[in-house]
């Protein structure tokens, strides 16, 4: 007597229909967004300590010659003078490192990463809505530093990094849009 093998009548066919590139992008987004959420929760929780530590360091740096540049005098001696650029840089960075700004940036980033994570989950399930949620998450991520830190030169590098990788992933996800159901 032979035992009958149970028939598999239901199975998940989404993996068979999901392109490899989409699978890889979703996994990278799962990991990156999860790390981003956890990192920003930690940043929010530690904001008081981070702000006070930065202010202590700032006070030490402002009082030293590390903000000065050398001017060479004819006799070969060096004279130090304060660098206006370095002073402005330290002041601008200091305006970003307040408890309120750290909290606002962390909350905005958590929202952004939630959008990208939910978008990736939906794209994993081959739903096109996930693509648009992912784009919304990237727009939020790029916009947060510009909105919160307007006029501060430190906001541009933060936004540029988010924009570069965000656009790269959007383009790569867009290559798979035909695999996504409406």
C-alpha positions as CSV (number, residue, x, y, z in Angstrom):
1,X,0.0,0.0,0.0
2,X,1.3,3.3,-0.9
3,X,0.4,6.5,0.9
4,X,-0.9,9.2,-1.2
5,X,1.0,12.4,-1.3
6,X,-1.0,15.4,-0.3
7,X,-1.8,17.6,-3.2
8,X,-0.6,21.1,-3.1
9,X,-3.5,23.1,-4.4
10,X,-2.5,26.5,-3.0
11,X,0.8,28.1,-3.3
12,X,2.3,31.6,-3.4
13,X,2.8,32.4,-7.1
14,X,4.0,35.9,-6.4
15,X,7.6,34.8,-6.1
16,X,7.4,33.1,-9.5
17,X,6.1,36.4,-11.1
18,X,8.4,38.7,-9.3
19,X,11.5,39.7,-11.2
20,X,14.9,39.1,-9.5
21,X,15.8,42.8,-9.6
22,X,12.5,43.7,-7.8
23,X,13.2,41.0,-5.2
24,X,16.7,42.4,-4.5
25,X,15.5,46.0,-4.4
26,X,12.7,45.1,-2.0
27,X,15.1,43.2,0.3
28,X,17.5,46.1,0.3
29,X,14.7,48.5,1.1
30,X,13.4,46.2,3.9
31,X,16.9,46.2,5.5
32,X,17.6,49.9,4.9
33,X,14.2,51.2,6.0
34,X,14.2,49.0,9.1
35,X,17.7,50.2,10.1
36,X,16.6,53.8,9.4
37,X,13.5,53.5,11.6
38,X,15.5,52.0,14.5
39,X,18.4,54.5,14.1
40,X,15.9,57.4,14.3
41,X,14.0,56.0,17.2
42,X,17.4,55.9,19.0
43,X,18.2,59.4,17.8
44,X,14.9,60.7,19.2
45,X,15.4,59.0,22.5
46,X,19.0,60.3,22.9
47,X,18.3,63.8,21.7
48,X,18.9,65.6,25.0
49,X,22.3,63.9,25.5
50,X,23.4,64.4,21.9
51,X,22.5,68.1,22.0
52,X,24.4,68.7,25.3
53,X,27.4,66.7,24.1
54,X,27.6,68.7,20.9
55,X,27.3,72.0,22.8
56,X,30.2,71.0,25.1
57,X,32.4,70.1,22.1
58,X,31.4,73.3,20.3
59,X,32.5,75.4,23.3
60,X,35.9,73.6,23.4
61,X,36.4,74.1,19.6
62,X,35.4,77.7,19.6
63,X,37.9,78.5,22.3
64,X,40.8,76.9,20.5
65,X,42.9,77.8,17.5
66,X,41.3,75.0,15.5
67,X,39.1,77.6,13.9
68,X,42.0,79.7,12.8
69,X,44.2,79.8,9.7
70,X,47.8,80.6,9.3
71,X,49.0,83.8,7.7
72,X,52.7,83.8,6.8
73,X,54.6,86.9,7.6
74,X,57.8,88.0,5.7
75,X,60.1,87.1,8.6
76,X,58.9,83.4,8.4
77,X,56.7,83.6,11.5
78,X,53.1,82.5,11.4
79,X,50.3,84.5,12.7
80,X,46.9,82.9,13.4
81,X,43.6,84.6,12.7
82,X,40.0,83.3,13.0
83,X,38.5,81.8,9.9
84,X,35.1,83.3,9.2
85,X,34.1,80.2,7.2
86,X,34.9,77.9,10.1
87,X,33.2,80.1,12.6
88,X,30.1,80.2,10.5
89,X,30.2,76.4,9.9
90,X,30.4,75.7,13.7
91,X,27.6,78.2,14.4
92,X,25.4,76.6,11.6
93,X,26.0,73.1,12.8
94,X,25.2,74.2,16.3
95,X,21.8,75.5,15.2
96,X,21.0,72.0,13.9
97,X,22.0,70.2,17.1
98,X,19.2,71.4,19.4
99,X,16.8,68.9,21.0
100,X,13.9,70.2,19.0
101,X,15.7,69.9,15.7
102,X,16.9,66.4,16.5
103,X,13.4,65.4,17.5
104,X,11.8,66.9,14.3
105,X,14.4,65.3,12.0
106,X,14.0,61.9,13.7
107,X,10.2,62.0,13.4
108,X,10.3,63.1,9.8
109,X,12.8,60.4,9.0
110,X,10.7,57.7,10.7
111,X,7.7,58.7,8.7
112,X,9.8,58.6,5.5
113,X,11.2,55.2,6.3
114,X,7.7,53.9,7.1
115,X,6.5,55.0,3.7
116,X,9.4,53.3,1.9
117,X,9.1,50.2,4.0
118,X,5.3,49.9,3.3
119,X,5.9,50.7,-0.3
120,X,8.5,47.9,-0.6
121,X,6.1,45.4,1.2
122,X,3.4,46.3,-1.4
123,X,5.8,46.0,-4.3
124,X,7.0,42.6,-2.9
125,X,3.3,41.6,-3.2
126,X,3.4,43.0,-6.8
127,X,1.1,46.0,-6.0
128,X,1.8,49.2,-8.0
129,X,0.6,51.4,-5.1
130,X,3.8,50.5,-3.3
131,X,5.8,52.2,-6.0
132,X,4.0,55.5,-5.4
133,X,4.3,55.1,-1.6
134,X,8.0,54.6,-2.0
135,X,8.3,57.8,-4.1
136,X,6.4,59.7,-1.4
137,X,8.8,58.4,1.2
138,X,11.8,59.6,-0.8
139,X,10.2,63.0,-1.3
140,X,9.7,63.3,2.4
141,X,13.3,62.1,3.1
142,X,14.7,64.7,0.7
143,X,12.4,67.5,1.9
144,X,12.9,67.1,5.6
145,X,16.4,68.6,5.9
146,X,15.5,71.4,3.5
147,X,12.3,72.3,5.4
148,X,13.7,71.9,8.9
149,X,17.1,73.5,8.3
150,X,16.2,76.1,5.6
151,X,19.0,78.5,4.9
152,X,21.5,76.2,6.6
153,X,24.2,75.0,4.3
154,X,24.4,71.6,6.1
155,X,20.9,70.7,4.8
156,X,22.1,70.4,1.2
157,X,24.5,67.5,1.6
158,X,21.9,65.6,3.7
159,X,19.2,66.1,1.0
160,X,21.6,65.4,-1.9
161,X,22.6,62.0,-0.5
162,X,18.9,61.1,0.0
163,X,18.1,62.4,-3.5
164,X,20.9,60.5,-5.2
165,X,20.1,57.1,-3.6
166,X,16.4,57.7,-3.7
167,X,16.4,58.5,-7.4
168,X,18.6,55.5,-8.1
169,X,16.1,53.2,-6.4
170,X,13.1,54.9,-8.0
171,X,14.6,54.3,-11.4
172,X,15.4,50.7,-10.6
173,X,12.0,50.1,-9.2
174,X,10.5,51.8,-12.3
175,X,12.2,49.2,-14.5
176,X,9.9,46.7,-12.9
177,X,6.7,48.6,-12.9
178,X,5.2,46.4,-15.6
179,X,5.4,43.5,-13.1
180,X,3.3,45.4,-10.6
181,X,-0.5,45.1,-10.6
182,X,-2.7,48.2,-10.3
